[in-house]
Amino acid sequence: MSQALAQKMIDAYIAAELDVLDGKTVTVNGKTMGSEDLPAIIAGRKEWERRLNAYSSPNAGFGQAQF
């Protein structure tokens, strides 16, 4: 996964949120969603934001040792 892909997915989820809030149905990753799916859309956006933020974390790619 790349940062560009993560940002593209975040943008898609934001567009889906806006469309659903406007009363439309949307298709994300092959799944058609409507207003009842708004919590799932928000959760998907947050997951992709978490993945994107992992790239900018000071410890990206490194685990933390506990002593």
N, C-alpha and C positions, 0 to 999 in steps of 0.2 A: 504494500500500500504506500502511496506517495502523499505528500502534503497537498499536491494539486487535486488528487482524487478525493481526499478528505474534504477539501474546501468545496469541490463540486457537489459532493453529497450534502453538505451543510446548506449550500445554496438551493438544492432541490427540495430539501425538507422545509426550508423557510418559504419557498414558493408554494409548497403544498399546504403549509399552515395558513398562508394568506388566502389561497383558493378556498380551502375548507371554511375559513371564517367568512368568506363571501358567499357561502352556500353551495359551492361547486363540489363535485366529486373529482378526485385525482387518482392517478396511478403512480405509485412509487415502488420501484423494484418489482414490477409486475403485479402488484396488489392494488386493487381499486379500493379507495378509502373515501369516507364521507365524514360528516361532522361527529358521528359517534366514535370515529377513530382518531380524533384529535389528540387524546393522551398518548396514543401509540406513535403518532407523528412527532410529537414533542419529545418523547423518549428517544426516538431514532435520531433526531437532531442533536440532542444532548450527548448521545453516545458518539456521534461523529465529531462533535466539538471536543469531547474528551480525548479522542484519538488524535485530533489535530493538535491539541494542547500538549500532548505527550512529546511532540517534535520540538517544542520550544522549552520544555522542562530542562533545568540545568543538569539533571541527571538522566537525560534521555538516552536510553540504551544501556544504562548501567543500573545494577541493583544496589541496594544499600545494605551494608553489613552492620549487624548489631553486635556489639561487644559487651 
